[in-house]
Amino acid sequence: MGAVLVRFYAGAADAAGCREENVTADTVGALRTALLQRHGDRLSRILAASTVLIGDERVTSDEFTLRDDTLVEILPPYAGG
């Protein structure tokens, strides 16, 4: 299993209580599970609606394989005008 750096933005950072953290996971699905175990309901709804970026790629598959030292960015939907 690889250690990845997760960077949270906006409401996702508020829900997680941090802007970034290291998580051990080998797939995006395992990462989601680990994040929900750590942060529970505070992050659950936001994570479900958020975009997951790895590099410049939007990742939608929970089967996407993560490598050591991967940067995973969690971007919640933005509101504004």
MDAnalysis code that builds the backbone (N, CA, C; Angstrom):
import MDAnalysis as mda
import numpy as np

u = mda.Universe.empty(243, n_residues=81, atom_resindex=np.repeat(np.arange(81), 3), trajectory=True)
u.add_TopologyAttr("name", ["N", "CA", "C"] * 81)
u.add_TopologyAttr("resid", np.arange(1, 82))
u.add_TopologyAttr("resname", ["MET", "GLY", "ALA", "VAL", "LEU", "VAL", "ARG", "PHE", "TYR", "ALA", "GLY", "ALA", "ALA", "ASP", "ALA", "ALA", "GLY", "CYS", "ARG", "GLU", "GLU", "ASN", "VAL", "THR", "ALA", "ASP", "THR", "VAL", "GLY", "ALA", "LEU", "ARG", "THR", "ALA", "LEU", "LEU", "GLN", "ARG", "HIS", "GLY", "ASP", "ARG", "LEU", "SER", "ARG", "ILE", "LEU", "ALA", "ALA", "SER", "THR", "VAL", "LEU", "ILE", "GLY", "ASP", "GLU", "ARG", "VAL", "THR", "SER", "ASP", "GLU", "PHE", "THR", "LEU", "ARG", "ASP", "ASP", "THR", "LEU", "VAL", "GLU", "ILE", "LEU", "PRO", "PRO", "TYR", "ALA", "GLY", "GLY"])
u.atoms.positions = np.array([
    [0.828, -1.181, 0.000],
    [0.000, 0.000, 0.000],
    [0.869, 1.240, 0.000],
    [0.463, 2.244, -0.762],
    [1.249, 3.460, -0.856],
    [0.772, 4.554, 0.066],
    [1.697, 5.409, 0.439],
    [1.363, 6.594, 1.221],
    [1.158, 7.739, 0.253],
    [-0.014, 8.365, 0.304],
    [-0.323, 9.475, -0.578],
    [-0.579, 10.729, 0.251],
    [-0.384, 11.870, -0.365],
    [-0.689, 13.144, 0.271],
    [-2.031, 13.606, -0.255],
    [-2.968, 13.837, 0.649],
    [-4.293, 14.322, 0.281],
    [-4.354, 15.801, 0.626],
    [-4.712, 16.617, -0.350],
    [-4.859, 18.054, -0.132],
    [-6.330, 18.402, -0.296],
    [-6.891, 19.018, 0.746],
    [-8.305, 19.393, 0.762],
    [-8.452, 20.878, 0.455],
    [-9.516, 21.241, -0.236],
    [-9.799, 22.631, -0.563],
    [-11.164, 23.035, -0.029],
    [-11.283, 24.309, 0.325],
    [-12.543, 24.947, 0.713],
    [-13.303, 24.131, 1.772],
    [-14.561, 23.803, 1.484],
    [-15.400, 23.088, 2.451],
    [-14.870, 21.719, 2.821],
    [-14.132, 21.093, 1.935],
    [-13.541, 19.787, 2.254],
    [-12.481, 19.950, 3.340],
    [-11.707, 21.025, 3.287],
    [-10.708, 21.294, 4.330],
    [-11.391, 21.575, 5.661],
    [-12.477, 22.328, 5.621],
    [-13.231, 22.597, 6.847],
    [-13.765, 21.305, 7.453],
    [-14.331, 20.444, 6.617],
    [-14.910, 19.189, 7.101],
    [-13.841, 18.237, 7.633],
    [-12.677, 18.225, 6.996],
    [-11.595, 17.338, 7.434],
    [-10.845, 17.919, 8.630],
    [-10.937, 19.223, 8.817],
    [-10.230, 19.860, 9.919],
    [-8.754, 20.077, 9.631],
    [-8.377, 19.953, 8.347],
    [-6.983, 20.178, 7.946],
    [-6.950, 20.454, 6.452],
    [-5.852, 21.020, 6.010],
    [-5.693, 21.312, 4.585],
    [-5.034, 20.153, 3.843],
    [-4.257, 19.341, 4.558],
    [-3.652, 18.170, 3.936],
    [-3.282, 17.155, 4.991],
    [-3.175, 15.916, 4.541],
    [-2.771, 14.830, 5.425],
    [-2.250, 13.668, 4.590],
    [-1.439, 12.839, 5.215],
    [-0.924, 11.631, 4.579],
    [-1.849, 10.470, 4.900],
    [-2.132, 9.678, 3.889],
    [-3.029, 8.537, 4.033],
    [-2.400, 7.356, 3.298],
    [-2.532, 6.171, 3.868],
    [-2.051, 4.963, 3.217],
    [-3.222, 4.302, 2.510],
    [-3.119, 4.200, 1.183],
    [-4.171, 3.577, 0.375],
    [-3.582, 3.190, -0.969],
    [-4.098, 2.103, -1.548],
    [-3.585, 1.669, -2.847],
    [-4.526, 1.965, -4.009],
    [-5.778, 2.346, -3.705],
    [-6.732, 2.732, -4.745],
    [-7.522, 3.949, -4.254],
    [-8.199, 4.604, -5.173],
    [-9.037, 5.734, -4.794],
    [-10.164, 5.266, -3.866],
    [-10.704, 4.094, -4.104],
    [-11.750, 3.555, -3.228],
    [-11.258, 3.342, -1.807],
    [-10.061, 2.789, -1.675],
    [-9.473, 2.584, -0.346],
    [-9.181, 3.924, 0.313],
    [-8.806, 4.906, -0.478],
    [-8.569, 6.250, 0.052],
    [-9.864, 6.843, 0.584],
    [-10.941, 6.741, -0.182],
    [-12.246, 7.245, 0.280],
    [-12.635, 6.589, 1.603],
    [-12.463, 5.275, 1.679],
    [-12.802, 4.545, 2.903],
    [-11.976, 5.044, 4.082],
    [-10.682, 5.214, 3.880],
    [-9.801, 5.697, 4.949],
    [-10.194, 7.100, 5.392],
    [-10.521, 7.965, 4.441],
    [-10.917, 9.333, 4.794],
    [-12.223, 9.357, 5.570],
    [-13.169, 8.516, 5.174],
    [-14.443, 8.459, 5.893],
    [-14.277, 7.883, 7.295],
    [-13.362, 6.929, 7.461],
    [-13.090, 6.395, 8.794],
    [-12.473, 7.459, 9.687],
    [-11.622, 8.290, 9.129],
    [-10.971, 9.350, 9.908],
    [-11.900, 10.503, 10.238],
    [-12.737, 10.888, 9.281],
    [-13.490, 12.130, 9.416],
    [-15.003, 11.952, 9.464],
    [-15.488, 10.759, 9.198],
    [-16.905, 10.427, 9.335],
    [-17.863, 11.338, 8.588],
    [-18.990, 11.604, 9.233],
    [-20.074, 12.359, 8.618],
    [-19.672, 13.765, 8.207],
    [-18.716, 14.346, 8.901],
    [-18.294, 15.710, 8.553],
    [-17.834, 15.786, 7.104],
    [-17.197, 14.733, 6.636],
    [-16.637, 14.745, 5.293],
    [-17.470, 13.953, 4.288],
    [-18.338, 13.105, 4.760],
    [-19.063, 12.164, 3.909],
    [-19.783, 12.823, 2.739],
    [-20.660, 13.774, 3.000],
    [-21.440, 14.400, 1.929],
    [-20.565, 15.211, 0.979],
    [-19.592, 15.905, 1.551],
    [-18.707, 16.713, 0.712],
    [-17.865, 15.820, -0.194],
    [-17.343, 14.736, 0.362],
    [-16.517, 13.828, -0.433],
    [-17.324, 13.206, -1.574],
    [-18.575, 12.887, -1.316],
    [-19.429, 12.283, -2.344],
    [-19.651, 13.223, -3.529],
    [-19.641, 14.530, -3.281],
    [-19.890, 15.506, -4.344],
    [-18.609, 16.110, -4.908],
    [-17.480, 15.780, -4.336],
    [-16.217, 16.411, -4.714],
    [-15.579, 15.771, -5.936],
    [-14.730, 16.561, -6.578],
    [-13.895, 16.076, -7.661],
    [-12.574, 15.612, -7.068],
    [-12.106, 14.459, -7.516],
    [-10.801, 13.944, -7.103],
    [-9.845, 14.163, -8.274],
    [-8.777, 14.917, -7.997],
    [-7.769, 15.176, -9.019],
    [-6.459, 14.514, -8.649],
    [-5.859, 13.876, -9.625],
    [-4.512, 13.322, -9.476],
    [-3.729, 13.860, -10.666],
    [-2.772, 14.716, -10.367],
    [-2.124, 15.458, -11.442],
    [-3.160, 16.386, -12.043],
    [-3.281, 16.373, -13.340],
    [-4.306, 17.177, -14.017],
    [-5.515, 16.346, -14.404],
    [-5.561, 15.118, -13.911],
    [-6.609, 14.178, -14.317],
    [-7.698, 14.067, -13.271],
    [-8.941, 14.222, -13.714],
    [-10.093, 13.979, -12.851],
    [-10.303, 12.470, -12.788],
    [-10.315, 11.927, -11.585],
    [-10.440, 10.478, -11.407],
    [-11.833, 10.164, -10.871],
    [-12.551, 9.297, -11.566],
    [-13.905, 8.926, -11.145],
    [-13.997, 7.464, -10.717],
    [-12.992, 6.672, -11.038],
    [-13.023, 5.245, -10.724],
    [-12.377, 4.962, -9.367],
    [-13.105, 4.247, -8.520],
    [-12.545, 3.824, -7.229],
    [-11.434, 2.804, -7.409],
    [-11.330, 2.219, -8.593],
    [-10.294, 1.220, -8.871],
    [-8.968, 1.846, -9.299],
    [-8.937, 3.151, -9.497],
    [-7.717, 3.836, -9.918],
    [-6.605, 3.561, -8.908],
    [-5.462, 3.082, -9.383],
    [-4.346, 2.707, -8.512],
    [-3.525, 3.923, -8.114],
    [-3.219, 3.995, -6.830],
    [-2.393, 5.079, -6.294],
    [-0.974, 4.580, -6.070],
    [-0.019, 5.419, -6.366],
    [1.388, 5.099, -6.134],
    [1.888, 5.875, -4.930],
    [2.993, 5.428, -4.362],
    [3.611, 6.165, -3.258],
    [3.854, 7.608, -3.665],
    [3.638, 8.495, -2.726],
    [3.911, 9.922, -2.889],
    [3.026, 10.614, -3.917],
    [1.896, 10.008, -4.257],
    [0.942, 10.652, -5.157],
    [0.249, 11.795, -4.420],
    [0.034, 12.911, -5.112],
    [-0.757, 14.013, -4.578],
    [-2.181, 13.844, -5.083],
    [-3.113, 13.750, -4.134],
    [-4.532, 13.629, -4.456],
    [-5.209, 14.891, -3.943],
    [-5.899, 15.585, -4.835],
    [-6.568, 16.819, -4.444],
    [-8.078, 16.607, -4.421],
    [-8.698, 17.051, -3.340],
    [-10.138, 16.916, -3.148],
    [-10.740, 18.309, -3.304],
    [-11.513, 18.494, -4.375],
    [-12.118, 19.783, -4.683],
    [-13.632, 19.692, -4.581],
    [-14.224, 20.305, -3.574],
    [-15.675, 20.278, -3.466],
    [-16.293, 21.188, -4.522],
    [-17.601, 21.012, -4.775],
    [-18.254, 21.921, -5.714],
    [-18.206, 23.343, -5.148],
    [-18.029, 24.296, -6.011],
    [-17.938, 25.690, -5.576],
    [-19.249, 26.400, -5.873],
    [-19.644, 27.237, -4.946],
    [-20.799, 28.100, -5.142],
    [-20.289, 29.519, -5.285],
    [-21.022, 30.317, -5.920],
    [-20.590, 31.707, -6.031],
    [-21.333, 32.412, -7.129],
    [-20.892, 33.584, -7.352],
    [-21.573, 34.355, -8.365],
    [-20.699, 35.462, -8.851],
])
